[in-house]
């Protein structure tokens, strides 16, 4: 065990309330692309000269639904992502009685799949769907697509979309307040697998008033808080070395 891992272990053992703030880098070891990395979805879209901010927006979805639902995706549809060592460790820690709070920028539900109970999904989730016309809710296996591959509500032919926040859309009311509240009441903040370049995530960490801040990321981060421990490595690989 390296000195850094030992320090992280000690911080976790000594903490009473842990807030884990994660981004795409938390799920890459589960086989999901990091949007901004070289092999990520954004990069793939850009390679095809498509602007991710334009493609992944509500306006694009409404104006060009056929293109939106047939956009390139680097993940093969047959792969089912599974929680990795980071998701599993955090869930186990909570199961053992530690107060662990998760704030995630991911929409994949892997923290819940691992068993975490307190998860705030800033950007929504890709497991619930609704009709944009009537608001009826659908599960993935209930969705029917038309000949252009657009998911359609059988009642009113409205477009069915995932409950994911797209570019140009606001976060769901209350979500950000809840995240701020969790930030402000924790004593250990672990920031993992996120570049923290976009708001409101960038601002959110300013609400942390606790004792210690840990950053786990493949590349160095500059953040608006003093950092007690910075580990430059894959998130799952780091958590794999910890004990509950
Ligand atoms: Zn409908």
py3Dmol code that shows the C-alpha trace and the ligand (Angstrom):
import py3Dmol

protein = """\
ATOM      1  CA  UNK A   1       0.000   0.000   0.000  1.00  0.00           C
ATOM      2  CA  UNK A   2       1.434   3.338  -0.988  1.00  0.00           C
ATOM      3  CA  UNK A   3       1.656   6.286   1.357  1.00  0.00           C
ATOM      4  CA  UNK A   4      -1.148   8.042  -0.519  1.00  0.00           C
ATOM      5  CA  UNK A   5      -3.504   5.088  -0.202  1.00  0.00           C
ATOM      6  CA  UNK A   6      -2.661   4.835   3.500  1.00  0.00           C
ATOM      7  CA  UNK A   7      -3.513   8.502   3.943  1.00  0.00           C
ATOM      8  CA  UNK A   8      -6.803   8.108   2.076  1.00  0.00           C
ATOM      9  CA  UNK A   9      -7.654   5.089   4.209  1.00  0.00           C
ATOM     10  CA  UNK A  10      -6.973   7.077   7.374  1.00  0.00           C
ATOM     11  CA  UNK A  11      -9.075  10.019   6.165  1.00  0.00           C
ATOM     12  CA  UNK A  12     -11.986   7.651   5.443  1.00  0.00           C
ATOM     13  CA  UNK A  13     -11.625   5.847   8.767  1.00  0.00           C
ATOM     14  CA  UNK A  14     -11.576   9.131  10.681  1.00  0.00           C
ATOM     15  CA  UNK A  15     -14.427  10.798   8.774  1.00  0.00           C
ATOM     16  CA  UNK A  16     -17.971  10.843  10.107  1.00  0.00           C
ATOM     17  CA  UNK A  17     -19.749  12.150   7.052  1.00  0.00           C
ATOM     18  CA  UNK A  18     -18.225  11.487   3.657  1.00  0.00           C
ATOM     19  CA  UNK A  19     -19.403  13.222   0.517  1.00  0.00           C
ATOM     20  CA  UNK A  20     -18.201  11.611  -2.703  1.00  0.00           C
ATOM     21  CA  UNK A  21     -18.454  13.906  -5.696  1.00  0.00           C
ATOM     22  CA  UNK A  22     -17.907  11.965  -8.904  1.00  0.00           C
ATOM     23  CA  UNK A  23     -17.843  12.488 -12.649  1.00  0.00           C
ATOM     24  CA  UNK A  24     -17.411  10.419 -15.779  1.00  0.00           C
ATOM     25  CA  UNK A  25     -14.015   9.102 -14.654  1.00  0.00           C
ATOM     26  CA  UNK A  26     -15.777   7.055 -11.948  1.00  0.00           C
ATOM     27  CA  UNK A  27     -17.553   4.972 -14.582  1.00  0.00           C
ATOM     28  CA  UNK A  28     -14.845   4.546 -17.206  1.00  0.00           C
ATOM     29  CA  UNK A  29     -13.634   1.358 -15.518  1.00  0.00           C
ATOM     30  CA  UNK A  30     -17.186   0.041 -15.881  1.00  0.00           C
ATOM     31  CA  UNK A  31     -16.812   0.395 -19.640  1.00  0.00           C
ATOM     32  CA  UNK A  32     -18.580   3.731 -20.033  1.00  0.00           C
ATOM     33  CA  UNK A  33     -16.794   6.416 -22.046  1.00  0.00           C
ATOM     34  CA  UNK A  34     -15.464   9.510 -20.366  1.00  0.00           C
ATOM     35  CA  UNK A  35     -17.080  12.197 -22.504  1.00  0.00           C
ATOM     36  CA  UNK A  36     -14.049  14.428 -22.614  1.00  0.00           C
ATOM     37  CA  UNK A  37     -11.272  11.853 -22.873  1.00  0.00           C
ATOM     38  CA  UNK A  38      -9.615  10.870 -26.137  1.00  0.00           C
ATOM     39  CA  UNK A  39     -11.835   7.850 -26.625  1.00  0.00           C
ATOM     40  CA  UNK A  40     -15.004   9.445 -25.262  1.00  0.00           C
ATOM     41  CA  UNK A  41     -18.328  10.215 -26.879  1.00  0.00           C
ATOM     42  CA  UNK A  42     -17.523  13.900 -27.289  1.00  0.00           C
ATOM     43  CA  UNK A  43     -14.313  13.099 -29.066  1.00  0.00           C
ATOM     44  CA  UNK A  44     -16.107  10.659 -31.340  1.00  0.00           C
ATOM     45  CA  UNK A  45     -18.740  13.278 -32.189  1.00  0.00           C
ATOM     46  CA  UNK A  46     -16.064  15.882 -32.827  1.00  0.00           C
ATOM     47  CA  UNK A  47     -14.184  13.463 -35.045  1.00  0.00           C
ATOM     48  CA  UNK A  48     -17.310  13.325 -37.176  1.00  0.00           C
ATOM     49  CA  UNK A  49     -17.370  17.124 -37.064  1.00  0.00           C
ATOM     50  CA  UNK A  50     -20.462  17.204 -34.873  1.00  0.00           C
ATOM     51  CA  UNK A  51     -20.591  19.625 -31.959  1.00  0.00           C
ATOM     52  CA  UNK A  52     -21.540  17.677 -28.792  1.00  0.00           C
ATOM     53  CA  UNK A  53     -23.099  20.761 -27.200  1.00  0.00           C
ATOM     54  CA  UNK A  54     -25.372  21.085 -30.213  1.00  0.00           C
ATOM     55  CA  UNK A  55     -26.161  17.387 -30.690  1.00  0.00           C
ATOM     56  CA  UNK A  56     -26.853  16.687 -27.022  1.00  0.00           C
ATOM     57  CA  UNK A  57     -29.246  19.596 -26.623  1.00  0.00           C
ATOM     58  CA  UNK A  58     -33.009  19.771 -26.286  1.00  0.00           C
ATOM     59  CA  UNK A  59     -33.265  22.037 -29.293  1.00  0.00           C
ATOM     60  CA  UNK A  60     -31.522  19.429 -31.460  1.00  0.00           C
ATOM     61  CA  UNK A  61     -33.733  16.686 -30.045  1.00  0.00           C
ATOM     62  CA  UNK A  62     -36.861  18.645 -30.979  1.00  0.00           C
ATOM     63  CA  UNK A  63     -35.675  19.869 -34.377  1.00  0.00           C
ATOM     64  CA  UNK A  64     -33.860  16.738 -35.564  1.00  0.00           C
ATOM     65  CA  UNK A  65     -35.210  13.791 -33.573  1.00  0.00           C
ATOM     66  CA  UNK A  66     -34.125  11.316 -36.231  1.00  0.00           C
ATOM     67  CA  UNK A  67     -30.519  12.496 -36.019  1.00  0.00           C
ATOM     68  CA  UNK A  68     -30.649  12.756 -32.220  1.00  0.00           C
ATOM     69  CA  UNK A  69     -31.757   9.155 -31.747  1.00  0.00           C
ATOM     70  CA  UNK A  70     -29.325   7.842 -34.357  1.00  0.00           C
ATOM     71  CA  UNK A  71     -26.272   9.767 -33.185  1.00  0.00           C
ATOM     72  CA  UNK A  72     -22.981   7.925 -32.917  1.00  0.00           C
ATOM     73  CA  UNK A  73     -22.358   6.272 -29.606  1.00  0.00           C
ATOM     74  CA  UNK A  74     -19.059   4.696 -28.740  1.00  0.00           C
ATOM     75  CA  UNK A  75     -20.615   2.178 -26.375  1.00  0.00           C
ATOM     76  CA  UNK A  76     -21.824  -1.050 -27.907  1.00  0.00           C
ATOM     77  CA  UNK A  77     -25.477  -1.638 -27.086  1.00  0.00           C
ATOM     78  CA  UNK A  78     -24.796  -5.210 -25.994  1.00  0.00           C
ATOM     79  CA  UNK A  79     -22.450  -4.205 -23.171  1.00  0.00           C
ATOM     80  CA  UNK A  80     -24.169  -3.880 -19.826  1.00  0.00           C
ATOM     81  CA  UNK A  81     -22.081  -1.683 -17.521  1.00  0.00           C
ATOM     82  CA  UNK A  82     -21.442  -3.056 -14.043  1.00  0.00           C
ATOM     83  CA  UNK A  83     -20.355  -1.228 -10.881  1.00  0.00           C
ATOM     84  CA  UNK A  84     -16.592  -1.190 -10.432  1.00  0.00           C
ATOM     85  CA  UNK A  85     -14.396  -1.186  -7.311  1.00  0.00           C
ATOM     86  CA  UNK A  86     -15.190   2.471  -6.519  1.00  0.00           C
ATOM     87  CA  UNK A  87     -18.996   2.013  -6.613  1.00  0.00           C
ATOM     88  CA  UNK A  88     -18.762  -1.239  -4.654  1.00  0.00           C
ATOM     89  CA  UNK A  89     -16.451   0.145  -1.968  1.00  0.00           C
ATOM     90  CA  UNK A  90     -18.664   3.182  -1.287  1.00  0.00           C
ATOM     91  CA  UNK A  91     -21.789   1.028  -1.089  1.00  0.00           C
ATOM     92  CA  UNK A  92     -20.096  -1.402   1.282  1.00  0.00           C
ATOM     93  CA  UNK A  93     -18.867   1.440   3.476  1.00  0.00           C
ATOM     94  CA  UNK A  94     -22.440   2.691   3.797  1.00  0.00           C
ATOM     95  CA  UNK A  95     -23.707  -0.830   4.503  1.00  0.00           C
ATOM     96  CA  UNK A  96     -21.218  -1.053   7.373  1.00  0.00           C
ATOM     97  CA  UNK A  97     -22.768   2.033   8.951  1.00  0.00           C
ATOM     98  CA  UNK A  98     -20.685   4.911   7.586  1.00  0.00           C
ATOM     99  CA  UNK A  99     -22.576   8.048   6.543  1.00  0.00           C
ATOM    100  CA  UNK A 100     -21.688   8.152   2.847  1.00  0.00           C
ATOM    101  CA  UNK A 101     -23.330  10.632   0.492  1.00  0.00           C
ATOM    102  CA  UNK A 102     -22.901  10.444  -3.276  1.00  0.00           C
ATOM    103  CA  UNK A 103     -23.258  13.383  -5.632  1.00  0.00           C
ATOM    104  CA  UNK A 104     -22.745  12.278  -9.209  1.00  0.00           C
ATOM    105  CA  UNK A 105     -22.603  13.897 -12.618  1.00  0.00           C
ATOM    106  CA  UNK A 106     -23.190  10.474 -14.177  1.00  0.00           C
ATOM    107  CA  UNK A 107     -26.577   9.231 -15.335  1.00  0.00           C
ATOM    108  CA  UNK A 108     -25.737   5.515 -15.365  1.00  0.00           C
ATOM    109  CA  UNK A 109     -27.132   4.447 -11.982  1.00  0.00           C
ATOM    110  CA  UNK A 110     -24.046   2.400 -11.103  1.00  0.00           C
ATOM    111  CA  UNK A 111     -23.897   3.700  -7.512  1.00  0.00           C
ATOM    112  CA  UNK A 112     -27.457   2.509  -6.905  1.00  0.00           C
ATOM    113  CA  UNK A 113     -26.689  -0.773  -8.683  1.00  0.00           C
ATOM    114  CA  UNK A 114     -23.823  -1.262  -6.230  1.00  0.00           C
ATOM    115  CA  UNK A 115     -26.197  -0.613  -3.315  1.00  0.00           C
ATOM    116  CA  UNK A 116     -25.618   3.044  -2.359  1.00  0.00           C
ATOM    117  CA  UNK A 117     -28.758   4.570  -0.831  1.00  0.00           C
ATOM    118  CA  UNK A 118     -28.029   8.292  -0.802  1.00  0.00           C
ATOM    119  CA  UNK A 119     -27.299   9.283  -4.372  1.00  0.00           C
ATOM    120  CA  UNK A 120     -27.966  12.712  -5.860  1.00  0.00           C
ATOM    121  CA  UNK A 121     -27.894  12.563  -9.655  1.00  0.00           C
ATOM    122  CA  UNK A 122     -27.166  16.112 -10.791  1.00  0.00           C
ATOM    123  CA  UNK A 123     -27.727  15.386 -14.470  1.00  0.00           C
ATOM    124  CA  UNK A 124     -30.702  13.051 -14.134  1.00  0.00           C
ATOM    125  CA  UNK A 125     -30.664   9.398 -15.108  1.00  0.00           C
ATOM    126  CA  UNK A 126     -30.846   7.172 -18.166  1.00  0.00           C
ATOM    127  CA  UNK A 127     -33.158   4.597 -16.590  1.00  0.00           C
ATOM    128  CA  UNK A 128     -36.406   6.533 -16.521  1.00  0.00           C
ATOM    129  CA  UNK A 129     -38.153   7.846 -19.611  1.00  0.00           C
ATOM    130  CA  UNK A 130     -41.136  10.035 -20.305  1.00  0.00           C
ATOM    131  CA  UNK A 131     -43.242  11.257 -23.200  1.00  0.00           C
ATOM    132  CA  UNK A 132     -42.498  14.886 -23.994  1.00  0.00           C
ATOM    133  CA  UNK A 133     -46.154  15.506 -24.902  1.00  0.00           C
ATOM    134  CA  UNK A 134     -48.198  13.913 -22.143  1.00  0.00           C
ATOM    135  CA  UNK A 135     -45.570  13.146 -19.526  1.00  0.00           C
ATOM    136  CA  UNK A 136     -46.416   9.423 -19.319  1.00  0.00           C
ATOM    137  CA  UNK A 137     -43.548   7.467 -17.854  1.00  0.00           C
ATOM    138  CA  UNK A 138     -41.980   4.496 -19.574  1.00  0.00           C
ATOM    139  CA  UNK A 139     -39.438   1.836 -18.787  1.00  0.00           C
ATOM    140  CA  UNK A 140     -36.778   0.959 -21.334  1.00  0.00           C
ATOM    141  CA  UNK A 141     -38.400  -2.380 -22.210  1.00  0.00           C
ATOM    142  CA  UNK A 142     -41.751  -0.668 -22.860  1.00  0.00           C
ATOM    143  CA  UNK A 143     -40.433   1.772 -25.432  1.00  0.00           C
ATOM    144  CA  UNK A 144     -41.487   1.342 -29.028  1.00  0.00           C
ATOM    145  CA  UNK A 145     -39.598   3.039 -31.822  1.00  0.00           C
ATOM    146  CA  UNK A 146     -40.917   4.215 -35.169  1.00  0.00           C
ATOM    147  CA  UNK A 147     -39.325   3.446 -38.538  1.00  0.00           C
ATOM    148  CA  UNK A 148     -36.808   6.284 -37.988  1.00  0.00           C
ATOM    149  CA  UNK A 149     -35.721   4.766 -34.670  1.00  0.00           C
ATOM    150  CA  UNK A 150     -37.423   7.546 -32.694  1.00  0.00           C
ATOM    151  CA  UNK A 151     -39.036   6.353 -29.446  1.00  0.00           C
ATOM    152  CA  UNK A 152     -42.754   7.240 -29.623  1.00  0.00           C
ATOM    153  CA  UNK A 153     -45.584   7.352 -27.105  1.00  0.00           C
ATOM    154  CA  UNK A 154     -48.306   4.940 -28.377  1.00  0.00           C
ATOM    155  CA  UNK A 155     -51.022   7.262 -27.000  1.00  0.00           C
ATOM    156  CA  UNK A 156     -50.169  10.568 -28.664  1.00  0.00           C
ATOM    157  CA  UNK A 157     -47.103   9.799 -30.791  1.00  0.00           C
ATOM    158  CA  UNK A 158     -45.011  12.194 -28.637  1.00  0.00           C
ATOM    159  CA  UNK A 159     -41.271  11.652 -28.443  1.00  0.00           C
ATOM    160  CA  UNK A 160     -40.113   9.594 -25.459  1.00  0.00           C
ATOM    161  CA  UNK A 161     -36.864  10.750 -23.890  1.00  0.00           C
ATOM    162  CA  UNK A 162     -34.678   9.768 -20.966  1.00  0.00           C
ATOM    163  CA  UNK A 163     -34.774  11.858 -17.772  1.00  0.00           C
ATOM    164  CA  UNK A 164     -31.264  13.107 -18.559  1.00  0.00           C
ATOM    165  CA  UNK A 165     -30.393  16.801 -18.459  1.00  0.00           C
ATOM    166  CA  UNK A 166     -29.377  17.909 -21.943  1.00  0.00           C
ATOM    167  CA  UNK A 167     -27.290  20.937 -22.880  1.00  0.00           C
ATOM    168  CA  UNK A 168     -29.331  24.089 -22.501  1.00  0.00           C
ATOM    169  CA  UNK A 169     -31.593  22.555 -19.864  1.00  0.00           C
ATOM    170  CA  UNK A 170     -31.684  23.481 -16.196  1.00  0.00           C
ATOM    171  CA  UNK A 171     -31.128  20.988 -13.424  1.00  0.00           C
ATOM    172  CA  UNK A 172     -34.284  19.680 -11.775  1.00  0.00           C
ATOM    173  CA  UNK A 173     -35.545  22.004  -9.046  1.00  0.00           C
ATOM    174  CA  UNK A 174     -34.296  20.999  -5.650  1.00  0.00           C
ATOM    175  CA  UNK A 175     -31.456  18.792  -6.889  1.00  0.00           C
ATOM    176  CA  UNK A 176     -28.795  21.462  -6.593  1.00  0.00           C
ATOM    177  CA  UNK A 177     -30.058  22.557  -3.162  1.00  0.00           C
ATOM    178  CA  UNK A 178     -29.898  18.976  -1.949  1.00  0.00           C
ATOM    179  CA  UNK A 179     -26.339  18.645  -3.249  1.00  0.00           C
ATOM    180  CA  UNK A 180     -25.298  21.898  -1.553  1.00  0.00           C
ATOM    181  CA  UNK A 181     -26.844  20.731   1.699  1.00  0.00           C
ATOM    182  CA  UNK A 182     -24.902  17.434   1.574  1.00  0.00           C
ATOM    183  CA  UNK A 183     -21.687  19.278   0.706  1.00  0.00           C
ATOM    184  CA  UNK A 184     -22.104  21.727   3.574  1.00  0.00           C
ATOM    185  CA  UNK A 185     -22.749  19.059   6.205  1.00  0.00           C
ATOM    186  CA  UNK A 186     -19.911  16.623   5.402  1.00  0.00           C
ATOM    187  CA  UNK A 187     -16.449  16.516   6.925  1.00  0.00           C
ATOM    188  CA  UNK A 188     -14.601  14.656   4.160  1.00  0.00           C
ATOM    189  CA  UNK A 189     -14.985  15.544   0.485  1.00  0.00           C
ATOM    190  CA  UNK A 190     -13.691  13.114  -2.125  1.00  0.00           C
ATOM    191  CA  UNK A 191     -13.710  14.543  -5.649  1.00  0.00           C
ATOM    192  CA  UNK A 192     -13.192  11.779  -8.195  1.00  0.00           C
ATOM    193  CA  UNK A 193     -12.998  11.390 -11.956  1.00  0.00           C
ATOM    194  CA  UNK A 194     -14.197  14.822 -12.929  1.00  0.00           C
ATOM    195  CA  UNK A 195     -12.556  17.747 -14.645  1.00  0.00           C
ATOM    196  CA  UNK A 196     -14.790  20.180 -12.719  1.00  0.00           C
ATOM    197  CA  UNK A 197     -14.726  22.559 -15.649  1.00  0.00           C
ATOM    198  CA  UNK A 198     -18.456  23.191 -15.956  1.00  0.00           C
ATOM    199  CA  UNK A 199     -20.936  24.843 -13.658  1.00  0.00           C
ATOM    200  CA  UNK A 200     -22.845  24.190 -11.487  1.00  0.00           C
ATOM    201  CA  UNK A 201     -20.436  21.399 -10.487  1.00  0.00           C
ATOM    202  CA  UNK A 202     -17.491  23.760 -10.361  1.00  0.00           C
ATOM    203  CA  UNK A 203     -19.310  26.014  -7.902  1.00  0.00           C
ATOM    204  CA  UNK A 204     -20.825  23.242  -5.850  1.00  0.00           C
ATOM    205  CA  UNK A 205     -17.621  22.292  -4.063  1.00  0.00           C
ATOM    206  CA  UNK A 206     -17.431  25.799  -2.598  1.00  0.00           C
ATOM    207  CA  UNK A 207     -20.224  24.795  -0.219  1.00  0.00           C
ATOM    208  CA  UNK A 208     -17.980  22.265   1.481  1.00  0.00           C
ATOM    209  CA  UNK A 209     -17.000  23.522   4.927  1.00  0.00           C
ATOM    210  CA  UNK A 210     -15.521  20.307   6.332  1.00  0.00           C
ATOM    211  CA  UNK A 211     -12.084  19.211   7.326  1.00  0.00           C
ATOM    212  CA  UNK A 212     -10.458  17.394   4.451  1.00  0.00           C
ATOM    213  CA  UNK A 213     -10.488  17.398   0.667  1.00  0.00           C
ATOM    214  CA  UNK A 214      -9.228  14.536  -1.489  1.00  0.00           C
ATOM    215  CA  UNK A 215      -8.934  14.620  -5.283  1.00  0.00           C
ATOM    216  CA  UNK A 216      -8.626  11.388  -7.278  1.00  0.00           C
ATOM    217  CA  UNK A 217      -8.202  12.013 -10.969  1.00  0.00           C
ATOM    218  CA  UNK A 218      -5.989  10.790 -13.781  1.00  0.00           C
ATOM    219  CA  UNK A 219      -4.849  14.307 -14.503  1.00  0.00           C
ATOM    220  CA  UNK A 220      -4.107  17.099 -11.999  1.00  0.00           C
ATOM    221  CA  UNK A 221      -6.968  19.415 -11.095  1.00  0.00           C
ATOM    222  CA  UNK A 222      -6.948  23.019 -10.039  1.00  0.00           C
ATOM    223  CA  UNK A 223      -9.888  23.651  -7.743  1.00  0.00           C
ATOM    224  CA  UNK A 224     -11.148  26.455  -5.537  1.00  0.00           C
ATOM    225  CA  UNK A 225     -10.446  24.561  -2.309  1.00  0.00           C
ATOM    226  CA  UNK A 226      -7.250  23.640  -0.492  1.00  0.00           C
ATOM    227  CA  UNK A 227      -6.518  19.977  -1.271  1.00  0.00           C
ATOM    228  CA  UNK A 228      -5.179  17.693   1.482  1.00  0.00           C
ATOM    229  CA  UNK A 229      -4.503  14.723  -0.772  1.00  0.00           C
ATOM    230  CA  UNK A 230      -4.286  14.435  -4.563  1.00  0.00           C
ATOM    231  CA  UNK A 231      -3.979  11.028  -6.206  1.00  0.00           C
ATOM    232  CA  UNK A 232      -3.366  10.879  -9.945  1.00  0.00           C
ATOM    233  CA  UNK A 233      -4.742   7.493 -10.881  1.00  0.00           C
ATOM    234  CA  UNK A 234      -7.820   5.639 -12.099  1.00  0.00           C
ATOM    235  CA  UNK A 235     -10.619   5.897  -9.527  1.00  0.00           C
ATOM    236  CA  UNK A 236     -11.514   2.196  -9.350  1.00  0.00           C
ATOM    237  CA  UNK A 237      -7.873   1.231  -9.072  1.00  0.00           C
ATOM    238  CA  UNK A 238      -7.513   3.492  -6.033  1.00  0.00           C
ATOM    239  CA  UNK A 239     -10.620   2.182  -4.256  1.00  0.00           C
ATOM    240  CA  UNK A 240      -9.642  -1.393  -4.955  1.00  0.00           C
ATOM    241  CA  UNK A 241      -6.739  -0.971  -2.546  1.00  0.00           C
ATOM    242  CA  UNK A 242      -8.858   0.248   0.381  1.00  0.00           C
ATOM    243  CA  UNK A 243     -10.469  -1.793   3.136  1.00  0.00           C
ATOM    244  CA  UNK A 244     -13.904  -1.143   4.606  1.00  0.00           C
TER     245      UNK A 244
END
"""
ligand_1 = """\
1
ZN
Zn -47.559 10.722 -24.662
"""
view = py3Dmol.view(width=600, height=400)
view.addModel(protein, "pdb")
view.setStyle({"model": 0}, {"cartoon": {"style": "trace"}})
view.addModel(ligand_1, "xyz")
view.setStyle({"model": 1}, {"stick": {}})
view.zoomTo()
view.show()
